[in-house]
Amino acid sequence: MSKAVPPFSLISLIRAKLAGTWARIDSREFRAVSDQHERYGIPDSGYDSIPWDALNTRATSLTTASSNGGYLDQTDFQGYLAAMQPQTNLLPLGATMVPLDKNSTVTPYGLTALAPTWLHDELTAVAATVNTYGQKTFTRKTMLVAVPISLQLLKQSNAQEIVVGELVRAAGAELDKQGIMGTGLSGAPLGLLNIPQITSTSGATLAYSTLVTAMAAVATANAVVDASKLGFLTTPSVAGVLKQRYFSTANFPIWSGSIPAGTIDAMTAMSSTNVPTGSLLHGDFSRLLVAQWEDGLAIDMDPYTNFQQAYVTIRLCIAVDFVVASAASFQILTGVT
């Protein structure tokens, strides 16, 4: 039988710091932060590195009781991006979350496919195929989310759920925005729509045949690794147009289902206001790699700036970056009408 324990509480951390009991009275939060700093060699500089489950609001079921009678915390790194998944479009579409160690910036991948051979007799040795590997390099980008919280709110019993919920919603929306249209400038990541290697064509007077051409281009390039992650991402306006536009040979709309989350040819189709006007993206979204670092979540607080209003400001720092494993896995349509 497993046992559920409460998640790391940001509110407990904030309350302890405001009360001056942080580091003086033992708590799950203090032990977790201390372990993070010791594990990654982080100096005590005001920023507290916090574990990935700090963005959870519900208790987590852990391992069964050990032979020593206790329950052990789960130690595998699941990542903080999972908490933001409901607030994004890229992650539900199938973007691959890549966990990295503190000092890691690369992940390997195969450059060439293995060439199988057939055993045609028992005397001829089969030649071994030498595979070649490359690596995708990430650049650690830091996203900041600052939220002022009233001292009155901190006294509420559901403060943890409210504050963490607001942080996750803000971070998830920004994560989606930059992953879609980030410029790679001013500290931001480079988003899908600004990667020059991805083929971009006109979507003017968009017909079903144009979508088929885009789908065929991705398939012909052998760029589909996970067919279940093939999908579409566009604006609500374009989704509305496609919902009223029909196949040429049957009276069925190109876009079926709701405008926020529908389907095109039984593939997931989602819309977001984070997509630029008139743009539509198709591809195998598992080929979009989203990096997260083991020590990539940190928090700081400022109890002074809004002192007169009885507010404390907390600032969450989140390390993240985007890399496309294969540009051929995507097609972009612009100027869709």
N, C-alpha and C positions, 0 to 999 in steps of 0.2 A: 504494500500500500504506500502510495506517495504522499508527501506532505507539502502543502502550499505555504510559502512564506511571502510576506509583503515585498514589493519591489523597493529599490533604492528610492528614498523620498527627497526630492529637491526641497520641498517645503520644510522638512525636518532640518536639513542642512542650513537653510536660510534662517530659520528660527533660532537655531543654536548659535549661529554667528552673531545675530542681533542681540541675543541674550548674553553673549560672552562665555558660553559654556562649551563652545567648539574646542576640541582637543583636551578639555578638562573632564568631561563626562563621556564615558565610552558609549558608542552607538554603532549600529550597522553602517550608517553613512560614514562616520569618521574612519572606521576600520577599512571600508571599501576605498575611500579616497587615499588613505595611507598606503594601502596595498598597491594602488595604481602608481603613486609617486615612487614607491620603493622599486617596483617592477621596472618602470621605465626611466628611472633616474631623473625625475622631474623635481626641480627645486621648488620650495615653498615661496611663490612669488605673488600670491594673490589669486592666481588662477588655480582652480582645483580640477584636476583631471578626474572625471567621473566615469563609472562603468556604463556599458551600453544599455543596461536595463533601467538606467535613470529616466529614460523616456517612456517607460511602461507605466501604466496606471493600475494594473491589476496584479494580483498575486500570481506567482509562477509555481507550477508543480515541479518539484525537484526529485532527486533520486530516492530510492527506498532506503530504509534505515540500514546503516552499516553495522558490522559486527560489534562495533564499539557503542552502538545504541543511538547514534546521532544521525541527522540528515545533513547531506553535503550539498553545498551550492554547485550549480552547474558551472563547469569551467570552460566549456567550448565557447569560442567567440562567434556569436550569431550576428552581431552587428547592430548598430543603431539605425541604419537605413530601413530596417524592417518595420520599425515603429512608424515611419513616415509613409509607408506604402499606400495606405488608404487615402492619403492626401495628394497623391501624385497620379499621373497617367503613364509615365514611362516605366515605372516598376510593375504595375499590374499588366502592362502590355508584354512584359517578359524581360526587361533589362536585367543583365546579370550583375549581381552584387559581388564584388571582389574584396574579400578581407585581406588586409596587408598588415605586416608587423610594423612596429614603430619606425624603423629606418628603411623599410622597403619602398621601392618606387616602381618595380617592374614585375610583370607576370609573363611567363614563357608561353609560346604557342608554336605549333608546327608550321614551318614554311612550305614544305612539300609533303605531298601525300605518300604514304607507303605504297610500294608496288608489289602486290601479291604475285606469286608464281605457282605453277601447277607441277606436282610431282608426277613425271611421266614414266619413270622406271625406278628401280631400286639401286642403280649404279651411279647415276648422275647426281652430283651434289647440287642442291638448290642454293643459288646465290643470295646472300643476305643483302637487303636493301638498306642503304645508309640514309636515314632521315636527317633533315636539317631543321634546326630550330631558330626561332627569333624571339624577340621579347617586345612587349608593349610597355611603354614607359608612361607612368602617371606623374603629374606634378601636384604636389599637395596644395590644395586651395582651401582657404578658411572662410566659411560663411558665418556671419555674426547675426544673432537674433537678440535684440534688446527689448525687454518688457518691463515697464514700471508696474509695481504691485503695491496696492495700498496696505498699510498695516492692519486695517480692518479686515481685508480679504484673508490675510495670513492667519487670522483667528478663526476662520470658518473651517468646518470639518471637511468640506470637499475642496479645499484650496488646492491640494495636490492634483486632483483631476482637472480642475479649471486651468491652472497655470501650465501644467504639462500639455494639456490639450491645445492651448493657445500657442505654445512654443512649437509643438509638432505641426500644427496647421500652417503656421507661418514658414517654418523651415521646409516643409513638404512642398508648398506652393513655389517657393524660391528655387528649390532643387529642381523641380519640373521646368520652371521657366528657363533656367540657365542650361539645363540639359537639352532643351529644345532649341533655344535661340541665343545662347551665350556667345559673346564675341571673342572671348579669350583675352580681353583687355581689362585693365584696372583690377587685376586680381581675380576676375571671374573665369570660369572654365569655358571651353569652346563647345558650343552646342551643335546638334546634328545639322541644323539648317545652314550653318556657316562653315561646314567642312567642305573644302573645294573639291575633294576627290569624289564626293557623292554626286551622281548624275542628276541634273535638274532640267526639267522640260516644261513647256507651257501646258497649262490646264485650262486654257480659254475654251468656253462652251464645252465643258467637260462631258464626255460621253463614256458609256460603259467600256467601249472599245479602247479608250485611252487608258483606263484603269487596267484592263487586261494586258496591254502592252507593257505597262510598268511592272505588273506581276510576272510576266514572262521574262522580262529583262533580268530580274533578280534570280529567277529559277534557272535561266540559261547560263548565267555566270557561275552556276554551282555554288551560290552564296547562301543557300538555305541550310543551316545546321540543325535547327529545330523548327519543323513545320508548324508545331503547335503555337509558336511565338510569332508567326506571321500576322501582321495586322496593319491598321491604318490609324493615323492621327491627323486631325484637322481642326478647323474652327467650328464653333456652333453654327455659324452662318452657312458655311459650306455643307455641313451635315444636313442642315435644313433644305438646301438646294437639292442634294442627292436623295433626300427622303421624298421629294416631289418629282424626281426624274426617274424614268423607267427604262428597263431593258428594252432593246429594240424589238425583240421577238416575243415578249410576254409582258403582261400588265403587272409587273412586280417592281417595287421601288429598288433602286440601287442600294440605298441605305435602309436597313430594316431595324426596327426597335426604337429605343429612345434616342434622342439627340446626344445626351451626355455619354451614353454607352450603348452602342448598337452593333450591327454586323454588316459586313459587305462580303458576299460569297461565303457566308458562314465563318468568316474570320472576324476577330474582334476589331471594332471600329470605335474610337473614342474621340471626343472633341474637347477642346480646352481654349480658353481665352488667352492662354500663354502662347498659342500658335499665332504667328503673324497673319494678317488679313490675306485671304486668298491662297493660303498654302495648304498642301496635303502631303503627308509623308507615308510611304509604304515600305515595309521591310520586315526582316527577321530581327525583332527587337532583342533577342538573346545575344546579338552581336554588338550591342551597346553595353560596354563594361563600365560599371559605376564603382569606383574605389572608395573604401572606407578603412580607416586605420584603427588599430587596437587602442591607441591612446588619443584617438581623434575627437573625443568629446570632452569639453572643459567648460567650467562655469565660473563667473566672477560676479561680485555684487557691489553696488554703490549705494550706501545708506545716507549719503550726504547731499547730493545735488538737489533732490526734491524733499529735503528735510522739512521745509515749511508746509508742504502739502501732505506730510505723513506718508510719503511713498518711499519705497526702496526699489532700485532698478537692478534687475538681474540680466546678465549678458551671457548667452550661450554661444560657444564656439564649436563649429562642426567642420571637420576636415573631410573633403570630398573631391573627386575629379572624375571626368568622363573621358573615355577613349573608345573609338570604334574599332572593333577587331577586323572588320572588312567593310570598306566603303561600298563594295559591290552588293552588299546585303541590303542596301537602301536605294530608294528612288524618291525624288522630290518633284512634285508638281506645283508650279507657281502661277499666280494670276488666275486662279480657278474661278470660273463664272458659270 
